[in-house]
Amino acid sequence: MPFPNPKMRHKPKLLILKFLILLIGALCTSGAAYAAYPYARVTNNTPYTVTGEVQYVSLACSDDSYTVAPGQTWTASSRGVCLIDDITGTMVGAVGEFGEKTTIVNYNASPATSYSRFQINAWSGSYRIFSEDEWNDVSDIKHGKSPGFYFVNKTAWPLTYSLDQVGCLHHGIIPTGEGEGGKLKVDTGAVWFTLKIAIQPDGVDPVSNWDCVKPVAELVADVAMAAVTGGGTAVAKAGGKVVVKTVVKEVVKSGVKKAIKSAAKKVIKDLAKDELGKLLTGAGSVELYGQYAGYEWPFRCDEMPEYHIIGGPEPERDEDGVIYLKRGAPFKVMKVNDCGDDMMLASKRSMESDQSSFSDWPGGGANNLQETGDPSCVTFYKGTNGGGASLQLCGAANNWSKYINLGGAGTNFHGQVQSFKCNSGIKSVQFINGNANPMGRHNESCKGGNVVNPNPWVKAQATGVSIWQGYCCGEGPNAAAARMADAKKAAEREPTCATFSSEPWGKGTSLKLCGQDNWNKYTNLGGPGIDLHGKVKSVFCNSGIGTLQFLNGNANPMTVHSVSCTDGPWLHPKAFITSSATGVKFHPSYK
């Protein structure tokens, strides 16, 4: 019986049996020679550290205490011929990040066992210790019901998938298919996974059990070009079938027709390899956290949790054989039935890919959204790609580069911005966590007015923004040159000043300090709302400064490190400054 009732341990017959086993073990160990059992091994397949005991049924063996980290295996140092009775387990620092209970059902042998290999797995809304044979038995289900996952690929591309916990426990390829699309069923235990799905043009699984890597743009581009154009025997042998639609001819001898110039498509051979790779990896991958595989017996769903994958960039071929890449609908993974939903209360059931890699294309990056309001305004959305509730904030009326709260009367967008669109008068948006000390910041370029799905930090932490007319804080075209030009203008106006920044090349949080009237005096690397103590990663010296002397004013005596401004306008200081400096002294000449 695979899962003995723990209460049976207290029945008289079982106690007598265990006593006999203990007695036989003691007699065996008195012999001159005996065949020892393999050492006990406990593998932890949970996201938490586990401590517990391996309990033996022989006077010759003392119980073993163990501690095993996530993804690791603990092995005992001795055993002899001792049989294992129970294995206990307790989670350390577990928070139930999937909504599960963090208790562990102990392993209870009935009777005691010579087994040596055990593992801790998620099971039935909590966790359980299994022998290896038990786990193989309960997880090897071939009936098409839960637990497991059923994928339907309705895109033009082969897809790679992985179901991750501690490592990529299940992974492979979901093939393409005409009509209803390629289908794949994956049998798993009744546990939670992080589901990752991405375009894989050659149909070759790039993932290993412990290497949950994201698709590499350059490699994807290479195989995509071969798969779409029909070149490369390796792709054909791997079964990387890509569905390329035939469309009305759009090319004439003199070049591309005007119609295609305004459409969201490009001739695929005209795309640089890095651009093609970024388009397919950025706009063709999705990650869904906390996806439940459905219930095990006796509560199995009649069908596995079912996921459909739709959209994504579309390859097209015209009558002359010219192949294009079309932007297409957003790449999307969505759960379409309710099996296991009550175990995923904190998890999303669908997700679209980031479309901002199409921002430079005609009509790309959701550019079809019309500009509304003043040119100085930005519209923020709670959904990706300009979806969901919206909030518009503006930089005019003396609000340029000032902190503006992402909330108002009856509206709260704190940590909820999934996408944004700038109007024509804005080049950059700086997202800020005004509750952090010092403030956390992240810069985003407006990308030509296209809808942008920002960095995950923005989605989780931003409480406000500052709106910029130029590229002073963003990542737009020639941003570094723009910062250099702005810094040189400032140097001409204020030759005794220097600008200290929290990131290289003047990016991140910045603080301007000046040496005039403060020559050779300790000046604090902090100000109202800004703290750069131990955080200076770059410095711009204006023309009137020869040397900057960085100090740790909290040290007794002060620790000092000097840098020469003659080494260039941009300085990237050494470790002492980036970790310890609390202030600075200005010197007009080299010191």
N, C-alpha and C positions, 0 to 999 in steps of 0.2 A: 504494500500500500504506500503510495508515494508521499502522502502527507499525513503522518500518524497524528492522532489526537493527543496533545500534550497531557491530557488528564489521565491517559492510560498509564502514565509513569507511576501513578500512585496505587495501582491495583496490586493485590498480593501476589498473583502469579508472575507478574512482570518483575516485582522486587526479588522473588525467588530466582527467576531466570538471570537477573543481573548479578545476584550473589554468586551463582554457579559460574558465570563468565569471569567474574573477578577472581574466584578461587582457581579456575583453570589457568588464567593469566599468571597468577602468582606461582603456580606449580611449574608452568613452562619456563618462566624466567629463572628458576633455580637450576635448570639444565645447563650443561656445559656449552651447548650450541643451539641456536634456534634461528629461524628465518624471520627477520624483522620486516614489519610493514613499512611502506614508504612514509616519509615525513608528511605531516599535515600541511596543506597549502590552502590559503584563503585569498581569493582574488576579489578586489573591491571594484565593482562596476557601477558605483553610485557617484554622485558629484560631491560627496562629503567624506571626511575622514571617519573611520569606524574603529572602535576599541571593543575588545571582548575577551572571552576565554574559550579554549578548546579543552573540554573536560573528558578525561579518560576513565576506564572502568577497571583499572588494575592498580594494586598497591605498588607495583614497580614503576609507575609513571606518575609524576606530579602534573597537575593541570598547567597548560601553557597560556600565558597572557599575550595578547597580540594587539598591535596598532597598525592599521594599513591605510595609506593615503589613497585618494581617488585614482583609479587606473593602475594601481600597484598590486603586487602579490606578496603576501607574508608567508614565509616557510619556517616551520618548526626546526629546532636544532637536534631533536632526538625523538624516539618513539618506541623502538623495540617491537614487541608483539602486543602492545596495548591497543585495545579497541576503543573507538571514540563513542562516547555516550551522547553528549550535547555540545553544541557550539552556540555561544551567546554573542550578541552584538549590540552596541549603542553608538549612535551618531554623535559626532563632536561638532558643535557650532552649526547644526543644520537649521535652515530657515524655511524649508518647504517651498523652494522657489518655483515649483511647478503647481503649487496648490495641494500637494500630496501631504499625507501624514509622514512624520519623520521617525516613526517607530520601526523596529526591525523584529520580524517574527523569527525566533530562534530555530536552529536546526535541532530536531529531537530524533535520535535513532531509536528504532524499536524493532528488534533488539539492537544492541551495540553493533557498530560496523567497523569493518577494516578499510572502508573508503578513505582516500587521502586528499582528494581534490574537491574543493568547495568554492562557491562564489556567492557574492551578495548582489542581488538584482532588484530592480523595481518590480513590484508585483501587487496588483489589486489595490491600488491607491496608497500603498505604503512600500515597505521593502521586506525582503525575506532572504534567509540563508539557505542555499540549495546545495546538495551534492551535484557533481557534474552530470551524473546520469539522470537525476531528477530534472535538471534544467533542460537537458537535451530532449527529454520526453515531453515536457509541457510546452516547450517553445517550437517544437517541430510539428506544425499544424498545416495540413495540406487541403483543408476543406473549403477554402475561399471565404470563410467567415472571420470575424474579428477574433483575436487581435491581429493587426497588420495594416497595410496601406494599399490602396488601389489607385493607380495613376492613369490618367487619360491625356495623352499628348495631342493637342489640336493645333500645334504650331508647325512651322515649315522645317524645323530643325530637330536632329537628335538632341536629347537632353541628358545631362548627368545629374544624378540625385545622390544625396547622402542623408542618412538619419543618424544624427550625432548625439552622444551623451559624453562619456569619457572616451574620446576618439570617435571615428566614423564606424559605428557598429554595422550598418548596412549601407551599401552603395552600389551603383551600377548605372546602366544606360536605359532610358525610356525611349524607344524607337519612334520615328515619325510614322505617319500613316495617312492615307487618303481618307476623306469622309469623316468618320468619327475619330480618327487619329489612332496612334499607337497606344497600346494598353500594357500595363505591367502590374502584377500583384506581388507584394512583398510580405512574407510572413514574419512577424516579430512577436516578442513578448508584450504583455499589456502594460506598456510603460510610456513615458513622455520622451519626445525627441525634439531636437532642433532640426527642422526640415530645410535643406538647401537644394535648390534646383537652378540650373544654369544651362545656357546653350553650349553644346559641345559638337561642333560641325562634323568631326570625323567619326563620331559614334564610338570612341574609345574611352573607357572609364579612366579618368586621370587621378582617382583618389585611392589611397591605401588605407588600411584599417586605422592607422594612427596619424595620418597626414591629411587633416581636413582642410586642404588648401583651397583658396579661391582660384577661379580660372585665370591663367596668365594671358594678358591681352595679346602679347606678341605671338605666342604659340597658337592661340585661337585664330588669329588673323591668318597665319600660314595655312592651317588646315581648312579654314573657311574658304579661302581663295581656291584651293584645290578641289574642295567638295562641290562648290557652286559651279565652277567652270568645267568640271569633269576631268581635270588634270590630276595626276598623282595616283599610282596604283595602290599605294598604301591605304588611302582613304577608301577605295573601292573594296579592298580585301577586308577592311575593318567593318564594313557594312554601314558606313556613314552616309545614309541616304538623306539628301536634302530635297525638299519639294520646291521646285522652281516653276512658278506660274508662267504661262505664255500670255503675253499681252499684245495689244495693237502696236505696230511699229512706231517708234518715237524718234528715230534717228534718220537724218538724211545725209547725203554726201558732204555737205558743207559743215555739218556739225550737229549739235543738239538743237532741237526745235525750241521755240520760245516757250511752249507749253511746259516743258520739263524744267525750265529755269525757275518757274514759280511753284513747282511741286516739291514735296518732301522726298525726293529720291535722287540718287547719283549713280553714274556709271561705276560699277564696282572696281574696274581696273584703274580708274582714276583716283581711287582712295589710297592714301598712304597706308602702309601696314599698321602703324601705330593707331591711326584714326579708325581703321576697320576693327582692330582688336578692341579698342575702347568702346566702340559702338555696340559690339556684340556682348562684351562682358558687362559694361555698365548698364545698358538698356535691356540686357537679356539674362539677368540673375535676380533671384529673390531668396530671402531667408525668413522663415516663419518659426518663431520660438514657441516651445511648450505645446507641441502637437501630440495628442494622445492616440494610441493605436487601437483603442476600443477594448471591450471587456473580454476576459477569458471565460471558460466554462465555469458555472452553468449560465452565465449572463451574456453570452456572446450575441453580438448583432448578427442578423441574417446576412448583412453585407459589411465589408470592411469600410472604414472611413475612406471616402472617395474624393480625390483631388483632380480638378481639371486645370490644364495649363494652356493658356490662349495667348494670342497676340505676338508681339516681338517684331523686330526688323524682318522685312519680307524680300527675298530674292525674286526678281522677275526677268524674263527673257523675251525680247521682241522678235519680230519675224526675221530680222537680219542676224539673229543670234547674239545681239548685244545684251549683256546682263547688267541689271541695275540692282541697287539695294534701296528699298523703300522703307520709310520710317515705320509705317504700320501702326496698329493700335498698341498701347502699352503692354509689355510682357506681364502676365498676371497669373498667379497661382491662387486657386480658390477651392475651398472645401464645399461640396455640394450636397452632403447628407448630414444627418445629426448624430451619427454613431459616435459616442464618447464626448459629446459637447458639454455634458454636465461636469466633466473632469477637466475642462479647458476654460473655466470662467474668466481667467485673466489673460487668455491667449487670443490673438487675432485669427480669424478664419480665412482671410484672404490678404494678399499683398501685391501691389504693382511695383515694377522696377522703376528706378530713377531714370527719367527721360532727358536730364539736362545735358547728356553727351550729344544730343541732337540740337543743342542751342544755336549753333552756327548755321544750321540748315534752313532753307526756306520753309516756313511753316513748322519747323522743328521745335522741340522743347515746349510743346503746348503753346506755341506762338500765336495760335488762333484766338486767344483771349484778347478782347479789345481793351485798350487803355481807357480807364475811367478816372475822373477827378483831375486835380492839378498835376502838371508834369513833375512836381516835387514829391509825389505820393508813392507809397509802396503798399500793395495789398498782400496780406498774410492769410494763409489758408490752413485749416485743421486737417485737410486731406492732402494726399500727394497729388502732384500734377494739376494744382488749381482746383481741387475738389473740397467739398465740405464747407463749414461756416467760414466767413471771411471777416477781416478787420483791416481797415485802411488807415495808415498813419502818414503824415506829411512832414517834409523837411523845411518848408517855407515858414514864414512868421517867426524868424530867428530861432528855428529849431535845428538848423544844420549842425551836425556832429554832436548834438547834445543827447543825453539819455532820455528816451521816451518809453514810458511804461507800456508793456504789451497787455494792457488791460484797461478797462474803463467801466462806466456805469453798466452793470449787468453783463459785462464781457470779460472773459479771462482766457488769455492765450498763453499764460505762463507754462513753459515746457510742453507746448502743444502745437507749435508751428511745424507743419509737415511740408509746406511749399510756400513760395512767395513770388510775386511778379512786380518788378520796378517799372515805373513810368519813365518817359523819355528824358527827364531832367536829372536822373540819378545814375551813378556808376557803381556804387558800393553800399553795402549794408553791414554794419558791425553789430552782431548779436552779443548781448551782455547778460550775465547773471548778476544782478544788482544785490543779491543776498549774500554773495560770496565775499570773503575778506582775505586777500584783496579780490576785486571783481574778476570773474572769469569772462573771457572774451573770445569770440570767434568771428573771423571776417569772411564775407562772401561777396563775390562779384555778381553784378546784375545780369551778366552774360547777354547783353544786347537787348534786354527787355523780355527775354523768354522766361517762362516759368521755371524756377529752380527748386529742386528738392535738396535742402541743405544737409550739412554734416549732422550725424546722429547726436552730437553734443547739443546742437540747437534744438532738436526735437525733444530733448530730455531736460534741458536746464535753462534756456534763455527766458529771462523775465522782462527784457526790454531791448531796445535797439538804438543805434545812432545812424543817421542817414547822411550819406556823403554825396556831394556833387561830382567829385573826382575819384581817381583810383588810389587815393592816399592810404586806404586801409584794406583794399580788396585784392583780388587776384586777377584783375582784368588785363587786357593787352598792355604790354610795356609798363606794368605796375612798378617794377624796380626802377626803370628810367624816370617815371613820374615822381617817385619818392626822391630820387637823386636830384631832379630839377627843383622840387619844392625845398629840399634841404639846402641847396646852393643859394636859392633866393633868400632863405632865412639867414644864411651865413653872411650875406652881404648887408642885411639889415641889422643883425645883432652879432657882430664878430666875436663877442666874448662869451657866447652861449654854446652849450652842447646839448644834444638830445640823446637821452638814454632810453633804450627800448628792451622789452622783455623777450623779443624774438630776433633772430638774425636779420640783418639788412633793414633795420628800422621798422620791422613789423611788430604786431602785438601792441601791448600797452606801452605808451611813451610818456616821458617826463622831461620837460625842458628846464635846465638850470643855467645860471649865468655867473661868470666870474667877476664882472664889473662890481666894484665896491666889496667883493667877497674874496679878492685874491688871497690865496694861501690860508683860507679859513675853512673849517669843517662845515660842509653843506650836506644836509640830510637827503638821502635818496628816497624821499617820501613827501607826500603832500596831501591835500584834501582829496580823499577817495582813491589815492594812488599809493601803492607801497611796492617799491622795487628793491627792497632789502634782499640781497642775495639772489636777485633775479635778472640782473643786467646781462643780456646776451649780445647787444650791439650798441655802439656809441657813434654819433656823428659829431665831429669836432668842427666848429666854425673857425674862420680864418685867424681870429685873434688869440687862439689858445695854443700854447706850446706843449704842455704836459698836463695830464690828469693823474692825480694821486688818489687811489681808492683806499679806503680805510674801513676796518671793522671797529666802529666806535664803542662796541660793547666789550671788546677785549681789554685786558689789563696786563701789560701796556698794549696800546693800539697796534694792530697788525696793519702793515702798509704795503701797497703794491702800486708801482707807477707804470704808466703807459705813455708813449710819445705820440702826439697828434701828427707828427711829421711822417708817420708810417702810412698815412692816407686818411681821407675823410671818414671812411667807415672803419671802425675798430671792432674786432670780435675778441673780447678779453678772455683771459685764461681762467682756470677753474676757481681760483681764490675769489675772483670778482663775481663770477656767476653763482657762487654758493655762499659767500660770507660778507661781501661789502655792504655796509650800511650807510656810507657817506662818501664824499669826494671833495678834494681840494683842487682849485684851478690855479695854474701857473702860466703867465703870459709867454714864457720862454721854456726851452728844454731844461729840465731839472734832474 
